[in-house]
């Protein structure tokens, strides 16, 4: 083990990154839970008023989720070394070489330690952020078509309102308030977005499962105290990491 005194606790994740992680976790958990009830509302005996309430809750949690995600993407320009784009996007000098070395070391039962994200983790995080962003943006469209919420709700309501009906008076599941032809056209426009949203719903479930399994595996196999690091900002290392020079390590500041 290399210089145990210097590789005990290293500050990595800043407060903004940690807050994003847990807000994102709670938001996704709530959206999945409410989404499942909405999807199986008929079998659960949920009436139209209940569906509207559930969709409204889903939309408001979705706003929190998307704003938190957009703030994280902005923070990738402003945060510390490990919060920035170059720290988690796959690519850069010797990236493929590092990824190959990481896999070989892992399969050889000699796992490498990284202060930041390891090469495979960077691929996964990029995929996860992309999926979450597309899911959030598709959700904005559905918020407008389902419960007439911003940013598209006012335009949708004006489009489908029946003659003589104030668009602001539209409520879901009231066919008497909408123009049938316009409503059918709107549903056609909505189709690809709801299909994308539903597919990515299941993709996110798979990715969350992979993420949890990877964290548990890495914690047990490589160490680093990954879970506690998302609370404290500090990783605990028992050997020299491959992505930071020894001279850079200082337990009292971000490396």
trRosetta pair geometry for C-beta under 8 A, 3 or more apart (Angstrom, degrees):
i j d omega theta_ij theta_ji phi_ij phi_ji
1 4 5.5 43 123 -71 125 92
1 7 7.6 -148 173 69 96 132
1 238 5.7 -63 -134 161 124 81
1 239 5.4 -111 -137 -88 69 79
2 6 7.9 -55 126 64 84 107
2 7 6.2 67 85 -5 86 147
2 239 5.4 83 20 -154 94 61
2 240 4.1 -3 55 -32 155 101
2 246 7.5 -108 155 -102 133 119
3 6 4.4 6 129 28 117 111
3 7 6.2 105 89 -2 78 100
3 240 7.6 60 37 -68 96 98
3 246 7.3 83 35 -147 145 121
4 7 6.3 -81 -135 55 29 87
4 8 6.7 58 166 -64 67 90
4 238 7.2 -5 -121 -150 85 63
5 8 6.8 -29 -158 -23 24 115
6 246 7.1 54 122 -162 150 88
6 249 5.4 96 167 104 104 137
6 251 7.6 -147 -152 -40 50 103
7 10 7.4 -18 -141 -42 55 113
7 237 4.3 -78 179 97 95 105
7 238 6.5 123 121 -132 113 9
7 239 6.4 -146 137 34 159 2
7 240 6.4 -110 -80 -79 149 47
7 241 7.8 170 -132 -18 118 81
7 249 6.9 -43 -83 -160 68 162
8 236 6.4 -27 171 -145 49 80
8 237 7.2 -95 -67 56 5 66
8 251 6.8 4 63 -104 91 135
9 234 4.8 6 -171 177 95 133
9 235 7.5 158 -150 80 48 38
9 236 5.7 -22 -93 -100 65 71
9 251 5.2 68 79 -146 83 109
10 115 5.8 -77 117 -131 149 109
10 234 6.3 147 69 -156 35 76
10 235 5.2 -20 61 61 94 86
10 236 7.8 167 17 -89 75 24
10 237 6.0 18 -2 -1 121 117
10 244 8.0 152 -160 59 154 165
10 249 6.3 -71 -108 -143 115 95
10 251 6.4 -91 -93 -111 47 60
10 255 5.9 -21 -172 -10 111 128
11 233 5.7 11 -149 131 78 104
11 234 5.5 -43 -92 -95 50 79
11 251 7.2 109 -14 -174 88 39
11 252 7.5 4 -11 160 129 10
11 253 6.2 -122 48 135 136 17
11 254 4.8 -91 110 -86 109 55
11 255 7.0 147 67 -9 73 74
12 82 5.2 11 -177 15 79 171
12 115 5.8 -172 -102 171 118 86
12 116 6.8 174 -155 -88 117 55
12 229 6.3 3 51 -171 122 123
12 233 6.4 -176 56 173 59 63
12 234 6.7 125 12 -123 84 26
12 235 5.1 34 -10 -8 137 106
12 254 7.0 116 -109 -138 18 84
12 255 7.3 -21 -93 35 65 95
13 17 4.6 -124 -165 89 90 127
13 18 5.2 107 135 -58 121 91
13 21 7.9 -11 -169 -14 146 139
13 82 6.5 -89 -85 97 51 132
13 83 7.5 102 -140 -69 60 94
13 229 6.1 110 10 154 122 91
13 230 6.4 -1 64 -107 168 49
13 233 4.6 -134 71 -132 75 65
14 17 5.2 95 57 10 71 103
14 18 7.2 -141 99 -4 36 91
14 79 5.7 -167 38 -159 139 101
14 80 4.8 139 -40 4 126 119
14 82 7.8 161 -10 62 85 96
14 83 5.9 -48 27 -39 113 137
14 233 6.6 51 -98 -133 17 125
14 254 6.8 -14 -70 -86 91 146
15 18 5.7 -60 -149 39 33 109
15 19 6.1 32 156 -19 69 106
15 233 7.0 -42 -68 -75 54 133
16 19 5.8 -54 -145 37 30 109
16 20 6.3 34 155 -22 64 105
16 71 7.8 -127 -171 144 110 108
16 72 7.9 164 150 -106 97 65
16 75 5.3 -168 135 -133 137 147
16 79 6.1 -135 70 -103 129 111
16 83 7.0 49 80 -132 107 156
17 20 5.7 -52 -150 33 30 114
17 21 6.5 34 152 -25 63 104
17 72 7.6 89 -117 -132 58 96
17 75 7.0 -175 -72 133 71 144
17 79 6.3 84 -51 -149 104 152
17 82 7.4 -24 -58 102 172 94
17 83 4.8 -133 -67 -102 124 110
18 21 5.7 -50 -152 29 33 115
18 22 6.7 16 159 -7 66 105
18 230 5.6 152 -131 -171 88 59
18 231 7.0 123 -160 -105 132 16
18 233 6.1 -80 -47 -75 137 82
19 22 6.4 -65 -149 42 31 98
19 23 6.0 25 159 -14 69 113
20 23 6.0 -63 -141 43 26 106
20 24 5.8 27 160 -20 65 113
20 68 5.9 152 -135 175 71 95
20 69 7.9 110 -160 -94 106 36
20 71 6.9 -155 -98 92 110 101
20 72 4.4 104 -147 -85 149 114
20 75 7.1 -136 -48 34 146 153
21 24 5.9 -63 -151 38 22 111
21 25 6.3 23 153 -21 62 108
21 230 5.3 -100 101 -155 156 120
22 25 5.3 -46 -143 34 36 115
22 26 6.3 31 159 -14 66 104
22 230 7.1 141 -53 155 93 112
23 26 6.0 -57 -146 41 30 105
23 27 6.0 31 155 -21 65 111
23 64 7.1 -124 178 158 109 103
23 68 4.7 -150 114 -132 128 151
24 27 5.7 -57 -142 38 28 112
24 28 6.1 25 161 -17 65 108
24 65 7.0 88 -127 -141 59 75
24 68 5.8 -165 -69 122 75 132
24 69 6.8 95 -104 -75 109 80
24 72 7.6 5 -57 -35 131 150
24 132 7.6 -4 -155 -149 118 157
25 28 6.2 -58 -147 37 24 106
25 29 6.3 25 155 -20 61 110
26 29 5.6 -55 -147 37 31 115
26 30 6.3 28 156 -17 66 106
27 30 5.9 -58 -148 38 29 107
27 31 6.1 25 156 -17 66 110
27 61 5.9 162 -147 174 78 92
27 62 7.9 120 -176 -99 110 28
27 64 5.5 -157 -107 102 122 103
27 65 3.8 159 162 -88 140 90
27 68 6.5 -176 -18 34 155 146
28 31 5.7 -56 -141 40 30 110
28 32 6.1 32 159 -20 65 106
28 65 6.9 113 -60 -125 59 125
28 132 7.8 -67 -87 -118 118 114
28 204 6.8 -147 -154 168 119 130
28 208 6.9 173 140 -87 142 134
29 32 6.0 -56 -147 35 25 109
29 33 6.4 24 155 -17 61 109
30 33 5.8 -57 -148 38 30 111
30 34 6.2 19 161 -9 67 109
30 61 4.9 -132 109 -151 127 152
31 34 6.1 -57 -140 44 28 102
31 35 5.7 33 158 -25 64 114
31 58 6.4 89 -133 -147 71 79
31 61 5.5 -168 -70 114 81 125
31 62 6.3 94 -106 -78 123 75
31 65 6.3 6 -42 -52 139 155
32 35 5.6 -57 -140 39 25 115
32 36 6.4 29 159 -23 62 104
32 201 7.5 141 -116 -162 75 90
32 204 7.4 -144 -83 105 111 122
32 205 6.9 121 -130 -84 131 91
33 36 6.1 -55 -154 29 26 109
33 37 6.9 20 152 -13 61 104
34 37 5.8 -56 -154 36 37 110
34 38 6.3 37 149 -20 69 105
34 54 5.7 171 -169 -168 97 89
34 57 5.7 -146 -130 101 151 112
34 58 4.7 -167 120 -82 134 89
34 61 6.9 142 18 30 148 147
35 38 5.6 -54 -148 36 34 112
35 39 6.2 33 155 -21 67 107
35 58 6.4 106 -71 -125 69 127
35 201 6.1 -159 153 -136 151 131
36 39 5.7 -53 -144 36 31 112
36 40 6.3 -8 167 15 66 109
37 40 6.6 -76 -141 58 25 83
37 41 6.2 61 152 -79 63 78
37 44 6.5 -50 -152 32 75 166
37 46 6.9 99 165 -52 92 152
37 54 5.8 -133 101 -140 115 144
38 41 5.6 -14 -152 -39 30 116
38 46 8.0 -89 -112 80 39 163
38 51 6.6 96 -133 -142 80 80
38 54 5.1 178 -78 128 91 131
38 55 6.4 97 -115 -73 134 75
38 58 6.5 -9 -39 -50 145 151
39 198 7.9 120 -108 -125 122 103
40 43 4.9 -43 -179 44 88 114
40 44 5.6 84 121 -21 86 106
41 44 5.6 -69 -143 47 31 106
41 46 3.6 -71 -163 52 94 128
41 50 7.0 167 -154 105 118 111
41 51 5.5 68 -175 -91 167 98
41 54 7.1 -164 -92 40 128 160
42 45 7.9 43 176 -63 27 24
42 46 7.3 -67 -58 45 25 83
46 50 4.1 -131 -167 102 87 134
46 51 5.6 115 133 -59 115 76
46 54 7.0 -1 -170 -14 150 142
47 50 5.0 99 52 10 63 105
47 51 7.2 -119 106 -7 34 90
48 51 5.5 -52 -147 34 35 113
48 52 6.5 36 155 -20 66 101
48 172 7.4 -167 -178 112 100 97
48 173 4.3 -173 -159 139 131 173
49 52 5.8 -50 -150 33 33 111
49 53 6.5 34 151 -18 64 105
50 53 5.6 -54 -149 36 33 112
50 54 6.2 32 153 -18 66 107
51 54 5.7 -55 -145 39 31 111
51 55 6.1 29 157 -17 66 108
51 172 7.6 -118 103 118 103 139
51 173 7.4 100 71 -41 125 140
52 55 5.8 -57 -145 40 28 108
52 56 6.2 33 154 -23 64 106
52 147 6.5 124 -151 -106 78 109
52 171 7.5 2 -123 179 149 94
52 172 5.1 172 -100 56 104 127
52 173 7.0 -106 -57 11 111 120
53 56 5.7 -55 -149 34 29 113
53 57 6.5 28 154 -16 64 104
54 57 5.8 -54 -150 37 32 110
54 58 6.2 36 150 -22 65 107
55 58 5.3 -50 -145 36 34 118
55 59 6.3 38 154 -23 65 102
55 146 5.1 -131 -175 144 144 133
55 147 5.2 166 118 -41 118 125
55 172 7.3 62 59 -25 150 171
56 59 5.8 -52 -149 32 30 111
56 60 6.6 25 155 -14 64 105
56 147 5.7 164 -80 -148 72 166
56 149 7.9 141 -124 -58 66 134
57 60 6.0 -58 -148 38 31 107
57 61 6.3 26 157 -12 67 108
58 61 6.1 -59 -148 42 27 106
58 62 6.1 34 150 -26 62 111
59 62 5.3 -56 -149 35 30 119
59 63 6.7 38 152 -25 64 96
59 139 7.6 171 -117 165 62 102
59 143 4.5 111 -127 -123 115 111
59 146 7.7 -165 -63 75 122 121
59 147 6.1 -111 -28 51 152 135
59 149 5.1 112 180 27 152 165
60 63 5.7 -41 -153 23 35 113
60 64 7.1 35 149 -14 61 99
61 64 5.6 -52 -157 35 40 113
61 65 6.2 44 145 -22 68 106
62 65 5.3 -52 -144 37 35 116
62 66 6.1 27 160 -15 69 106
62 136 6.8 158 -172 -135 90 74
62 139 4.8 -143 -159 148 142 143
62 140 7.8 -173 140 -68 127 57
62 143 6.7 -155 79 -67 146 127
63 66 6.1 -58 -143 39 27 103
63 67 6.1 23 161 -15 65 110
64 67 6.1 -59 -143 40 25 107
64 68 6.1 26 158 -19 62 112
65 68 6.0 -63 -152 37 23 111
65 69 6.4 20 154 -18 63 110
65 132 7.9 -130 166 -173 107 105
65 136 6.1 -155 113 -104 103 112
66 69 5.5 -54 -146 37 33 112
66 70 6.2 32 156 -18 67 105
66 136 3.9 142 -100 -168 99 129
66 137 7.7 128 -129 -59 128 49
66 139 7.2 -154 -56 69 127 124
66 140 7.2 64 -88 -57 170 104
67 70 5.8 -53 -144 38 31 109
67 71 6.3 34 154 -20 63 106
68 71 5.8 -54 -150 35 29 113
68 72 6.6 31 151 -21 62 103
69 72 5.6 -53 -152 32 33 112
69 73 6.6 32 151 -18 65 102
69 129 7.5 154 -159 -148 104 78
69 132 5.7 -161 -120 131 143 119
69 133 6.3 -177 152 -87 137 70
69 136 5.9 -155 45 -34 151 162
70 73 5.6 -50 -149 34 36 112
70 74 6.5 37 151 -16 65 103
71 74 5.6 -54 -150 38 34 112
71 75 6.1 39 150 -25 66 106
72 75 5.3 -51 -144 35 34 116
72 76 7.0 50 150 -33 60 92
72 129 7.8 -133 107 -126 126 115
73 76 5.7 -36 -162 10 36 118
73 129 7.4 132 -83 -173 96 126
73 133 7.6 63 -61 -92 141 126
74 77 6.2 -56 -175 29 47 105
74 78 6.7 10 142 5 75 117
75 78 5.4 -76 -139 54 45 97
75 79 4.6 49 166 -41 88 112
75 83 5.7 -64 141 161 101 127
76 79 6.6 -22 -97 21 23 112
76 83 6.4 -140 -105 145 47 74
76 84 5.5 102 -172 -146 61 38
76 85 4.6 78 165 -57 117 73
76 88 7.8 -93 -124 40 116 113
77 84 7.1 79 -99 -130 18 86
77 85 7.3 21 -72 -21 57 107
78 83 7.9 -38 79 107 57 127
79 82 7.7 -73 129 72 117 54
79 83 2.7 -52 114 89 145 140
79 84 5.9 -161 68 -57 88 66
80 83 5.3 84 49 11 63 107
80 84 7.5 -119 99 -24 30 93
80 254 4.8 -49 -167 151 151 162
81 84 6.4 -59 -159 13 26 114
81 87 6.3 119 147 -74 60 132
81 116 7.7 -105 122 -74 94 128
81 254 6.6 168 21 145 101 113
81 255 7.0 -80 51 103 146 53
82 87 4.9 157 -146 -166 38 158
82 115 7.3 -111 -88 126 130 93
82 116 4.7 -165 -126 -107 100 101
82 117 7.9 134 -162 -11 94 79
82 254 7.4 -131 9 -169 106 114
83 87 6.7 58 34 45 13 146
84 87 5.1 99 62 -1 69 106
85 88 7.1 -94 -159 49 30 78
85 89 5.2 8 173 -11 78 123
86 89 6.5 -49 -108 40 27 102
86 92 6.2 91 -158 -79 93 137
87 116 5.1 -121 -167 -156 102 147
87 117 6.7 109 152 21 80 101
87 122 7.9 -149 138 -108 44 111
88 116 7.6 -132 -70 169 71 116
88 117 5.3 64 -110 23 79 147
88 121 7.7 -76 -137 122 85 87
88 122 5.1 -174 -163 -129 48 79
88 125 4.8 -64 -177 93 121 143
88 126 6.6 169 139 -57 88 80
89 92 7.8 115 90 -28 89 104
89 122 6.6 14 100 -178 9 109
89 126 5.7 87 -123 -90 56 124
90 95 6.1 120 -177 175 69 143
90 99 7.9 30 -145 -68 109 136
90 119 7.1 73 -123 -166 92 73
90 122 4.8 138 -74 119 69 110
90 123 4.9 38 -61 -81 137 69
90 126 5.9 -91 -3 -1 91 151
91 95 5.3 -127 -154 -18 11 165
92 95 4.9 106 59 -54 71 112
94 97 4.4 -56 -165 48 79 120
94 98 5.5 85 131 -28 90 97
95 98 5.8 -59 -149 37 29 109
95 99 6.2 29 154 -20 66 106
95 119 6.5 143 -172 -129 75 112
96 99 5.5 -51 -145 36 33 114
96 100 6.3 34 155 -19 65 105
97 100 5.9 -54 -149 36 29 110
97 101 6.3 27 153 -16 64 109
98 101 5.7 -56 -145 40 31 111
98 102 6.2 36 154 -25 65 105
98 119 5.1 161 112 -63 97 133
98 242 7.6 157 -144 126 104 129
99 102 5.7 -52 -148 32 30 114
99 103 6.6 27 155 -16 64 105
99 119 3.7 -150 -92 144 75 150
99 120 6.7 118 -142 -56 93 66
99 123 7.9 65 -120 -32 133 123
100 103 6.0 -56 -150 37 30 108
100 104 6.3 29 154 -17 65 109
101 104 5.7 -54 -143 39 31 112
101 105 6.1 31 157 -18 65 108
101 112 7.1 51 127 -34 94 150
102 105 5.9 -58 -148 39 27 109
102 106 6.2 29 153 -22 63 109
102 112 5.5 -93 -118 37 72 128
102 118 5.6 137 -147 -179 148 112
102 119 5.0 -179 12 30 151 114
102 120 6.5 -151 113 -15 139 96
103 106 5.6 -55 -147 35 31 114
103 107 6.3 23 158 -12 66 108
103 120 7.4 106 -71 -54 88 121
104 107 6.0 -59 -146 42 28 105
104 108 6.1 19 156 -13 64 116
105 108 5.7 -64 -142 45 28 108
105 110 4.9 -88 -162 88 80 83
105 111 5.8 113 131 -121 100 25
105 112 4.8 66 95 -28 160 92
106 111 5.3 44 -103 -104 64 82
106 112 7.7 -66 -54 14 75 79
106 221 7.8 50 -144 143 87 141
111 221 5.6 103 -27 139 158 99
111 222 4.4 -108 125 -93 143 91
112 118 7.1 134 86 -124 102 119
112 222 7.7 -9 79 -131 35 122
112 241 7.9 80 166 -154 84 56
112 242 4.9 -15 -174 -11 123 136
113 222 5.9 155 -96 -179 73 105
113 223 7.0 -23 -107 67 118 99
113 224 6.5 170 -146 -70 99 109
113 237 5.8 115 163 -140 146 105
113 238 7.8 -174 -79 49 159 65
113 239 5.6 143 10 72 143 94
113 240 7.4 149 63 94 119 30
113 241 4.8 -98 108 -104 90 69
113 242 6.8 139 67 -5 55 82
114 117 6.6 -13 118 117 142 13
114 118 4.5 175 7 -78 145 72
114 121 7.8 -155 66 29 148 135
114 241 5.6 92 -131 -159 22 112
114 242 6.3 -46 -88 48 70 88
114 243 5.0 43 -142 2 84 126
115 235 6.4 175 -145 51 60 146
115 237 7.4 -43 -91 -61 75 141
115 241 4.6 107 -33 128 82 178
115 243 5.6 -128 30 72 88 106
115 244 4.8 29 -3 -14 141 131
115 255 6.1 -54 177 71 161 136
116 243 5.7 -86 31 105 96 156
117 121 3.8 -138 -171 102 98 121
117 122 4.9 133 111 -63 125 74
117 125 6.2 -64 -132 -7 163 141
118 121 4.7 93 52 8 71 110
118 122 7.3 -132 95 -12 36 86
118 218 7.9 -166 6 -123 134 133
119 122 5.7 -50 -152 27 32 113
119 123 7.1 33 152 -16 62 99
120 123 5.7 -50 -158 31 40 112
120 124 6.5 35 149 -17 68 107
121 124 5.6 -57 -147 39 35 111
121 125 6.1 33 157 -20 70 107
121 214 7.4 155 -97 153 85 140
122 125 5.9 -51 -140 36 29 109
122 126 6.4 31 159 -18 62 107
123 126 6.1 -62 -154 36 27 110
123 127 6.5 23 153 -15 64 109
124 127 5.7 -59 -151 39 32 111
124 128 6.1 31 154 -20 68 109
124 207 7.7 155 -169 -154 93 97
124 210 7.1 -145 -142 121 129 122
124 211 7.1 155 158 -91 132 81
124 214 7.1 -61 -104 1 179 174
125 128 5.6 -53 -143 38 32 112
125 129 6.2 31 158 -18 66 105
126 129 6.0 -54 -145 36 28 108
126 130 6.4 27 156 -18 62 109
127 130 5.8 -59 -150 37 29 111
127 131 6.3 26 156 -17 66 108
127 207 7.2 -156 116 -122 107 131
128 131 5.9 -56 -146 38 29 109
128 132 6.2 27 157 -17 65 109
128 207 5.4 156 -104 170 91 139
128 211 7.0 59 -91 -72 147 128
129 132 5.8 -56 -143 40 29 110
129 133 6.2 31 157 -22 64 107
130 133 5.8 -55 -147 34 28 111
130 134 6.5 23 157 -13 64 106
131 134 6.0 -57 -149 39 30 107
131 135 6.1 31 154 -20 65 110
131 200 5.8 171 -170 -151 92 108
131 203 5.8 -134 -151 118 139 125
131 204 6.2 175 137 -79 126 80
131 207 6.5 160 60 -20 159 163
132 135 5.6 -56 -146 39 30 114
132 136 6.2 31 156 -20 65 106
132 204 7.2 94 -84 -109 72 116
133 136 5.8 -55 -148 36 29 110
133 137 6.4 24 157 -14 65 108
134 137 5.9 -57 -144 40 30 108
134 138 6.2 28 158 -16 66 108
134 196 7.0 -101 155 165 109 123
134 200 6.3 -160 98 -99 106 158
135 138 6.0 -57 -145 39 27 108
135 139 6.3 34 153 -25 62 108
135 197 6.5 103 -143 -129 70 65
135 200 4.5 -156 -85 126 100 141
135 201 7.5 129 -132 -67 123 54
135 204 6.5 25 -68 -53 162 133
136 139 5.4 -55 -151 32 31 117
136 140 7.0 39 151 -26 63 95
137 140 5.7 -41 -157 19 38 114
137 141 7.4 37 148 -14 61 97
138 141 5.8 -50 -161 32 42 112
138 142 6.5 36 146 -14 69 107
138 193 4.9 173 -157 -161 91 84
138 196 5.0 -142 -114 95 156 117
138 197 4.6 -162 123 -70 128 90
138 200 7.2 133 38 29 146 142
139 142 5.5 -56 -145 42 38 110
139 143 6.2 48 153 -29 69 100
139 197 6.3 119 -73 -120 66 123
140 143 5.6 -47 -148 27 31 116
140 144 7.0 29 153 -15 60 102
140 151 6.2 5 -178 26 119 90
140 152 6.6 105 146 1 85 110
141 144 6.0 -61 -162 35 34 109
141 145 6.5 15 151 -7 69 111
141 152 6.0 15 -122 29 50 157
141 190 7.1 170 144 -126 107 71
141 193 4.5 -92 92 -152 140 160
142 145 5.7 -61 -139 45 37 102
142 146 5.4 26 165 -15 74 115
142 190 7.0 97 -103 -155 67 104
142 193 5.9 -169 -55 131 86 119
142 194 6.2 110 -99 -86 118 77
142 197 6.0 8 -35 -49 147 164
143 146 6.3 -56 -127 42 22 102
143 147 6.4 -45 -166 50 59 93
143 149 4.2 -62 161 64 104 112
143 150 7.5 -18 118 70 125 34
143 152 7.4 119 77 46 81 94
143 153 6.7 -67 125 -59 79 106
144 148 6.3 32 -159 -127 49 32
144 149 6.2 -109 -79 61 47 55
144 150 7.4 14 -84 -148 92 10
144 151 7.2 -48 -67 72 123 41
144 152 3.2 -51 -70 85 166 94
144 153 4.1 -142 -129 -68 71 54
144 155 7.1 -1 -169 56 138 88
144 156 4.6 139 155 -9 99 138
145 148 8.0 55 -104 -71 5 51
145 152 7.5 -9 -37 105 70 122
145 156 5.6 -146 -89 -142 54 156
145 186 6.3 169 -131 161 104 108
145 187 7.7 130 -172 -95 128 49
145 189 7.9 -167 -94 88 137 97
145 190 4.5 127 -159 -102 170 131
145 193 7.7 133 10 74 144 139
146 149 7.9 -14 68 12 84 98
146 172 6.4 5 169 -100 58 135
147 153 7.2 -37 98 -116 56 130
147 172 5.7 -48 -100 -40 61 126
148 153 3.7 102 176 -167 48 108
148 154 7.3 90 -178 -64 92 35
148 156 6.1 -145 -114 77 74 112
148 157 4.7 53 -135 -59 127 115
148 170 5.8 127 -57 90 159 114
148 172 7.6 -159 -5 -54 96 83
149 153 4.6 147 47 -48 14 143
150 153 5.6 -72 -59 20 32 108
150 154 7.2 12 -92 -10 72 96
152 155 5.4 -64 -166 47 62 112
152 156 5.6 63 139 -26 88 107
153 156 5.6 -59 -145 38 31 111
153 157 6.1 29 160 -19 68 107
154 157 5.8 -54 -145 37 29 111
154 158 6.4 28 156 -18 63 107
154 167 7.0 87 -160 128 61 133
155 158 5.9 -55 -147 37 29 110
155 159 6.3 33 153 -24 63 108
156 159 5.6 -57 -152 33 31 115
156 160 6.4 -3 165 4 67 112
156 186 6.3 96 -153 -143 93 134
157 160 6.6 -73 -140 48 26 89
157 161 5.9 42 164 -48 66 105
157 167 3.8 115 131 -177 101 102
157 168 7.1 91 137 -70 150 30
157 170 4.7 -166 -140 30 105 142
158 161 6.2 -37 -135 8 24 116
158 167 4.5 -35 -79 -82 55 161
159 182 5.7 -178 147 -178 75 120
159 186 6.2 131 108 -78 127 118
160 170 7.4 84 85 -120 100 153
160 178 4.6 -10 151 -149 100 109
160 179 5.9 -152 -169 42 52 83
160 182 4.4 178 -117 120 58 111
160 183 4.8 84 -152 -80 120 67
160 186 5.2 -40 -69 -20 125 148
161 165 4.6 -149 -178 87 98 104
161 166 7.2 -94 -158 113 149 14
161 167 4.3 -109 -43 -88 145 72
161 170 5.9 -113 -94 -60 91 120
161 177 6.9 -46 -138 155 68 82
161 178 6.4 -81 -112 -115 25 58
161 179 6.9 38 97 -9 25 94
161 182 7.9 -35 34 91 33 152
162 165 4.5 66 60 3 80 129
162 176 7.5 -56 -11 154 155 43
162 177 5.9 -152 10 171 112 32
162 178 5.6 145 -40 178 87 7
162 179 4.8 148 -100 -57 57 66
163 179 7.0 73 -21 -80 70 112
165 169 6.2 -122 -179 67 86 117
165 170 7.1 83 145 -69 123 81
165 177 5.3 143 -153 -163 156 75
165 178 7.7 -95 68 -77 158 33
166 169 4.5 82 73 -3 94 109
167 170 5.8 -25 -166 -10 49 115
169 177 6.8 -138 110 -151 94 134
170 174 7.1 -171 -159 62 60 119
170 177 5.4 161 -117 131 69 133
170 178 6.9 64 -129 -72 116 91
171 174 5.1 65 71 -3 84 132
171 177 7.0 83 34 30 68 161
174 177 4.4 31 117 9 113 117
174 178 7.3 126 95 -12 72 93
175 178 6.1 -73 -150 42 43 101
175 180 7.4 38 -172 -92 100 84
175 183 7.4 -117 -134 33 77 180
178 182 6.8 -132 175 76 91 102
178 183 4.5 77 139 -66 133 125
179 182 4.0 54 82 21 112 113
179 183 6.3 174 81 -18 53 87
180 183 5.7 -57 -143 35 27 112
180 184 6.4 27 158 -19 64 105
181 184 5.9 -53 -150 34 30 110
181 185 6.5 29 151 -18 63 106
182 185 5.6 -54 -149 37 33 112
182 186 6.3 36 151 -21 66 104
183 186 5.6 -52 -149 35 32 113
183 187 6.4 33 152 -20 64 104
184 187 5.6 -51 -148 35 33 112
184 188 6.6 37 150 -22 63 102
185 188 5.6 -51 -154 31 34 114
185 189 6.7 34 149 -16 64 102
186 189 5.6 -54 -152 36 36 111
186 190 6.1 36 150 -22 67 109
187 190 5.3 -54 -144 38 34 116
187 191 6.8 61 152 -50 61 87
188 191 5.7 -26 -158 -9 34 119
189 193 7.9 16 138 1 64 115
190 193 5.6 -75 -164 46 50 111
190 194 5.8 39 150 -20 88 109
191 194 6.2 -64 -146 37 26 102
191 195 6.2 23 161 -17 65 110
192 195 5.6 -57 -145 39 32 113
192 196 6.2 34 156 -20 66 106
193 196 5.7 -51 -146 37 30 110
193 197 6.2 32 153 -21 63 108
194 197 5.4 -52 -143 37 33 115
194 198 6.2 32 157 -19 66 106
195 198 6.0 -56 -146 37 28 107
195 199 6.4 26 156 -16 64 108
196 199 5.9 -58 -146 38 29 108
196 200 6.1 20 160 -11 66 112
197 200 6.1 -61 -143 43 25 105
197 201 6.4 42 151 -36 60 101
198 201 5.4 -41 -153 17 33 122
198 202 7.4 23 155 -9 60 97
199 202 6.4 -63 -166 37 35 102
199 203 6.4 34 143 -19 69 109
200 203 4.9 -50 -141 39 44 118
200 204 6.0 50 156 -25 71 99
201 204 6.0 -54 -154 31 24 110
201 205 6.9 27 147 -19 59 103
202 205 5.4 -46 -151 31 39 116
202 206 6.6 39 151 -17 66 101
203 206 5.7 -56 -155 36 34 110
203 207 6.2 30 151 -17 68 108
204 207 5.5 -54 -141 40 34 110
204 208 6.1 38 157 -22 67 104
205 208 5.9 -52 -147 34 27 111
205 209 6.6 28 153 -18 61 106
206 209 5.7 -57 -154 36 31 112
206 210 6.4 30 151 -17 66 105
207 210 5.6 -52 -146 37 34 111
207 211 6.2 39 153 -24 66 105
208 211 5.5 -52 -147 34 31 115
208 212 6.4 30 156 -17 65 104
209 212 6.0 -55 -148 36 29 107
209 213 6.3 26 156 -15 64 109
210 213 5.8 -59 -147 41 30 110
210 214 6.0 30 156 -21 67 109
211 214 5.8 -57 -145 36 27 110
211 215 6.4 27 157 -20 63 105
212 215 5.9 -54 -149 34 30 111
212 216 6.4 27 155 -16 64 107
213 216 5.9 -58 -149 39 30 109
213 217 6.1 30 154 -18 66 110
214 217 5.7 -54 -143 40 30 112
214 218 6.0 27 159 -17 66 109
215 218 5.9 -57 -143 40 26 107
215 219 6.1 30 157 -22 63 109
215 226 5.3 -148 -155 104 89 142
215 227 6.6 94 165 -65 124 85
216 219 5.8 -55 -146 35 27 113
216 220 6.4 15 160 -9 63 110
217 220 6.2 -67 -150 43 26 102
217 221 5.6 -2 166 1 68 121
218 221 6.1 -65 -125 50 24 95
218 222 5.0 -28 -166 33 68 116
218 224 6.8 -32 147 43 100 129
218 226 5.9 56 97 -28 116 148
219 222 7.5 -29 -71 55 9 76
219 223 7.2 38 -163 -122 40 19
219 224 6.9 -110 -111 59 54 85
219 225 7.2 65 -135 -106 94 21
219 226 5.1 -110 -78 25 93 106
219 227 6.5 7 -93 -11 144 97
223 236 7.0 -91 164 95 100 85
223 237 7.1 116 114 -128 118 41
223 238 5.6 -19 125 10 169 112
224 229 7.0 -32 149 -30 84 142
224 235 4.9 -25 -169 -164 82 109
224 236 6.4 151 -159 61 22 60
224 237 6.4 18 -104 -86 67 67
225 228 4.5 -39 171 48 106 112
225 229 5.5 124 108 -38 83 92
225 234 7.6 5 88 106 130 75
225 235 6.0 163 60 -149 88 51
225 236 4.2 56 3 23 128 105
226 229 5.5 -56 -148 28 28 118
226 230 7.2 26 157 -19 60 99
226 235 7.3 11 -89 -117 49 97
227 230 6.3 -59 -166 27 34 107
227 231 7.6 19 143 -6 62 103
228 231 5.6 -60 -161 39 48 108
228 232 5.7 8 155 9 83 115
228 234 7.7 -32 121 71 96 79
228 236 7.7 17 74 -6 126 113
229 232 6.2 -68 -124 58 31 87
229 233 6.6 -2 -172 173 64 5
229 234 5.9 -126 -121 78 76 34
229 235 4.7 13 -101 -78 139 65
229 236 7.8 -144 -67 -3 101 71
237 240 7.8 79 152 -97 133 14
237 241 6.2 -73 -131 -47 151 97
240 246 6.2 -40 -130 -81 122 93
241 244 5.0 41 77 34 119 94
244 248 5.0 -118 -177 73 96 129
244 249 6.4 102 132 -65 127 84
244 255 5.5 23 -138 148 146 141
245 248 4.9 97 64 -4 80 105
245 249 8.0 -137 98 -19 49 81
246 249 6.1 -47 -164 9 41 114
248 255 5.2 89 140 -159 103 104
249 255 6.0 -19 -107 -99 46 135
250 253 4.9 11 96 40 121 94
250 255 6.6 155 34 -85 73 82
